[in-house]
Amino acid sequence: MSTGLPNSHSRSAHAVVESFRERFGGSCRVFAAPGRVNLIGEHTDYNDGFVMPAALGFYTYTAAAPRRDEKLCIYSIDLDEAREFVLANMEPGPTGNWSDYVRGVTAVMRSRGVPISGANLVVKGDVPMGAGLSSSAALEVSTAIALLGVSAIEVDRREVAEICQQAEHVYAGTKCGIMDQFISCFGGADHAILLDCRSLNFESLKIADGVRIVICNTMVRHELAAGEYNRRRAECGAGVRHLQRFLPAIRALRDVTKEQFATYGSDMSPVLRRRCRHVISENARVLEAADALRDGNLERFGELMLQSHISLRDDYQVSCDELDLMVEVARGGRGVYGARMTGGGFGGCTVNLVKPDDVEEFKATVARKYQQKVGLRPDIYVCTAAEGAREITGQLP
């Protein structure tokens, strides 16, 4: 089970240090940023809405040291690939390479007047890639705090999250919300956060001791995921423009109540109506889920998770057969409070809340039934909420 921030003896922390010394020589500092799972509140973040993510004990590690010139030299252990950039010559736009995230963070910082120095970086990720656990945000945030650290610059963590989000927009080509980067910066052990994606105000919410976060990876990722994500953003924007004819003060779907939507959304196209209905109802579910956590009412929280999945499946239409099957299998398990898809959709993972004593049986049952139906054996991760990004100090090799 993964809990908390890995200590200084983490194999990945050691690996980036050893690789750094072999590649660049000299000493370095090590920084880590986590991936995340979203307990509830899907596709609401880019609609200025509410989300409830938790950081996970899967991290991207960055070993870093400053350079005397204006170069950024980066090496990925996982991909065995090196890239080199000149700080003053970083053109926007995606290339499709993993280094877009690192290049983007660096370029956005400089465009905001943050005087970071050239640097040597070695990165290694433990966040499962392609699983919807935000390996990209973990890479962005670990890069950002590493560059700031070796440049001896202090930047507010909210601005760090905004920098990383902008980097993904401009340099990786994904118009993501800010949730992934924010929770990677602000995660807390044994806590989720209720985040207002407009104001960036947040509340830490204790997750009851008697529950484990179990993530089930469907092992599929359908090709249309990225394109459909951007399409959903555009559809939400179209829904806002439609509703502004009657509600001129609204800025995003977050500003629309269920009652207003029932009154003014009836003449939308069926597709736009479904998209807007999901976002508006999901925001309400997140706020009710926060009340459930405050009260320790995991049964109600689980009911809201299922409602969220049904809405994502039927109204937002971002689920898939594999995700639906995984949720259905999980729902019948002993000790399961709730299950739903998490992340952008079209594959990736489900998130489940399970009683600790029933976790092993849950894992075995889900793996067996899913493999029988799909022919793939899922990866299953048992976690608790973990700490956010930070420098790893202590004894390193």
ABEGO torsion letter per residue (X at the ends): XBBEBBBAABAAAAAAAAAAAAAAEEBBBBBBBBBBBBABGBGAAAAGBBBBBBBBABBBBBBBBBBABABBBBBBAAAGBBBBBBAABBBBEBAGBAAAAAAAAAAAAAAAGBBBBBBBBBBBBABBBGAGAGAAAAAAAAAAAAAAAAAGBBBBAAAAAAAAAAAAAAAAGBBBBAAAAAAAAABBBGBBBBBBAAAGBBBBBBBBAABBBBBBBAGBBBAAAAAAAAAAAAAAAAAAAAAAAABAABABAAABBAAAAAAAAAABBAAAAAAAAAAAAAAAAAAAAAAAAAAGBAAAAAAAAAAAAAAAAAAAGABBAAAAAAAAAAAABBGBABBBBBEAEGEEBBBBBBBAAAAAAAAAAAAAAAAAAAGBBBBBBBBBBBBBBBBBBEBBX
